[in-house]
Amino acid sequence: MTDSRIPVSRVIHTIHATTDIYKCRLLYQDALGGLVFAENYFPAEDRDAALLYVTDHMVEPMGPRHSEDLTKPFARMTAKIGQAFHSFEIKVPDGNAASAAFREAGCTVASDYGVFFFVKPESTGGVLLEVCELPMPNDPYDRGNWNPAVGAGHACAVTGLDHIACVTADMAGALHFFTEIVDGEILEDARTDLPQPARRVLLRVGHTRVAFLQPEDTGSGPLGAFLARDQNGIYALVWKVAEEERAKVHFAGKLKLRLTQDGCVSSGFAIDPEDFLGARHEFLPG
């Protein structure tokens, strides 16, 4: 039987929306050993971006050049969600074909530039999703000698991305999109108590693991608080670290970043999101 789902070859990156692109880029470099390989300005949306790798996962800090100009879509989005994770991006073989297929499936598509576009959260179970057919400019991944351990040896001790953690009030919608419209695969489906009672479904999307959590009580707890505010569904990036104590010394000692276990979706610890320009980064031994 032919699989009619849209094939996803990889999760390209996670976008971190910020109002201070320079500070955000430096924070990834200093705290997580981020290696910047490109910077760009996109006039159509009047926003600046940097592309960097934290070991095996690309992050794109992105900020509006004129945050007061709400005629531009990225400025409007940043005004809505503040500094936070904005979206993650999947790579497909044909952007125009994927856009047509998503629209035919009833999805809401926005900012469609043909080779890349966005699928709005109401179509994906709550996550803003970027879809692209093009490689990122100057991406080491595409050079034939890519080594996912590119950042190994940094004081943060991060060895790789464990998963992207998303929070949803519509698990059925998330699973429909990520396993029936695109070719994601369910790896686990179980109950969790971290950070509150919830259903947790772990998927493989491309080569990346993505977890969706739906709290049993969407009106309370840290996950309920997340759902109650303007956000695009991405709760945390959860990283693996080789040496937990070494990482803590680097974050809290050298960089004076506050650490916490409050609200963690993992059994590890997090940098206080207020100290990381609104983004939650969690760390697990592994």
N, C-alpha and C positions, 0 to 999 in steps of 0.2 A: 504494500500500500504506500502511495506517495505521501510524504509528510508536507502538508500545505502551510505549516507554520513558518514564520519569518526566521531564518537562521541568524544567530548571533555568534560572531566569531570571538568577541572579547568585550569585556567592559573596559572602555578606554580610560576614563578618569572620573573623578568626583569633583564637582565645582564647589568652591568655597566663596560665597558672596561676601564682599567686604567693602567698607568705605575707605580703607587705607591699604591700597595694593602693595605699597612698599613695605609697610610694617608687617603685613600678612606674609609676604614672600620671605622676609627675613626670619619670621617666627618659624616657618617650616624649615628653613635652612638651619637655624641655630638649635631648635628643639629636636627636630626629627631627622636631621641630616639630609634634608631635601636637596636634590641636585637639579638646578634649573637648566633647561636646555633650549628654551625659547621664550620670547616675550612678544606681545603683539598688541595692536590697537585696532579695533573693529569700528570704523566710522558709522556704519549703519545703525549700530546700537550705542555709539559713543561710550565704549567701555574698554578698559585696559585689562590685560590678563598676563599671567606667567604660567608656564608649563614646567612642572618639576616631578621628579620621582622620589618617593619615599620607599626605598628598596624596590619592591615589585609593583607598586601601585602608583599611578599618576594622579596628582592633584592639580587643580587649576584654580589658584586664587584669581578672582575676577572682581573688578570694581568699576562703577560708572565714573567717567572723568568729570562729569558735571551732575552730581547727585540731585541737584535742585531741578533739573530739566526732566519733568515727568512726562514729556512727550516721547521719551525713549523707553523701550520696554524693560531694559535691565535696571535703569534708575527706578522705574515703577516697582519692579520686583524687590529691589533692595529696600525701598521705602516700606514695602509691605512686610517682608520677613525679617528685616534687619540683617545683622551679620550672622550668617548661619550657613550650613550646607544648603546648596541651591538645587542640585540635581546630580545624577550620574548618567554617563553616556555609554550607549552600546554601539558597536560597529556592525553594520549590515552590508551585504554585497551591492545593493542598489537602493539609494535613498529615495528616488522617485517611486519605485515599485513598492517600497516599504510604506511610504506615506499614503499611497493609494490603497494598499491593503489595510492599513490601520483605519483609514476613513471608512472603507467598506465594512469593517468590523464594528463601526459605530464609535470609534475613538475620536476625541477632539484633538486636532493637530494645530499647532501655532508656530509662528515665526518660521515658516517653511521657506527655506532658501534652496530647496531642491536636493542638494547634496547633504544638507543637515537640517534638522527641524526638531521641535519639541512635541511630546505627547503630554497633555495636561493631566494633573493628578486624578481628576474624576474618572479617567479612563483606565488607570493603572492600579487602583486600590489605594491611592493617596500619594504616590511618588511622582515628582516632576522628572520626566525622562527625556534626555537628549538622544537623538538618533543620528548617526553620521556614516557616510560611506568612505570619507576621505581619511588618509593618515594625518596625524598631527604633524605640523612643520618641524622637521629636524628630529623626529622621534627616534631615539636609539633602538626602540623595539623593532623597527622596520629595517635595520641595517644588516641583519643576518648574523650578527655576533652578539646578540642581546644576552645579558647575564642578569637575571632577576636579583642576584645578590650584590647589585651595583653599589648599594649603600652600606654594605657590611663593614663593621669595624668602627662605626660612629659611636660616640658615648651614650647615645640613647638606647643602644642594644636592640633596636628593632630589626627583626629578621624578615618580616613580610606581613602582608595584610591577612588577617584571619577571616574577616567578613565585613560587609556593609550591613549595618543594623537599621531597619526601617520600622516605623510604627504605623499601624493602620487601624481604622475602624471598620474596614471592609475587606476582610481576609478573602472572601469569595471573589471579589473583584480583582484583588492582587493575583490570586492563583489563576484566575481566568486569563488575565493578560499575560502573565509570565510563563505559563505552561501550555496555554491553548492558542494564543495569538503569536507569541514568540516561543522558541524551543527550549525554554528553561526546564530543569529537572528537579523534582522534589527529592531532597536527600534525607530529611528528618521532619517529622510532624509530631510535636509533643507539647506537654504543658511545662511551663517554667514558673518559678517564683522570683526571678530576677528581672527587674527590681520589684515586681509585684506579680500576682497571679495573672497569667496570660497564656494564650496559645502561641507557640513559636514554630514557624515553618521555615526550614532552611532549604534554600534553592541553590542550584548551580546555574548561573547565567554566563554563557561563554565559559571562561576558565575561572570565574570569580564566584565566591559564595556570598549570597545575599539572604539575610534573615528578615522575615516579617513577623512582628509581634502584635497581637491584638489583645489588649488587656481585658480581663473579665469584667472589670468595672471601668468603663471609659471616662467616668466622671471624677475619678480620684487617682491619687498616686502620681509619681513622676511621669508615667506614660499618659495618664489622663490629662495632666497639665500640658504636656507636649501637644496632644491633640486639640486642646482648647485654644491654643494660640495660632497665629498665622505661621505656617511652616509648609515645607514641600516634602515631608515624609521621611527624610533621612535623619535618624536620631544620632548615630555615632559611626565612626570608623573604628573598628576593633583590630588592634595590631598584636602580633606575636613578638615577644622580647626574649632574648637569650638569657639575660640576667636581670631579674626584676629589681634587685636592690641597686644595681648599677644604674638602671634607668631612673629610679627614684632619686638617687643622689644627683644625677645630671639635671633632672627637671626641677626638683625642689631646692637643691643646694646651689648649683652653679647659676641656674636661670631664675630662681625664686618664683617658680610657678607653683601654685597651690594644687595639692593632690587631694582626691576624694574617692570614696566608694559609694557615695550617695547617688542614686539613680542609675547605677551601672547595670547594663544588660548582661554583663559577663561577671565571672568570679574574680576578676582582676581589679584594677584601679583606673582612675581617669585623671587627666588634667582638668581642673575646673574650667568649664567652657568660657567663663568670663575672662579667663586669662589667655584664651586662645581665640579671641575675636569671635565668640559665639559658637565655635565648633567643638563638639565633644569627641575627644580621642581617648579610647580605652586601651589597656595594655594587659596581655595575658602571657604567662610563661609558656614557652613552646618553641 
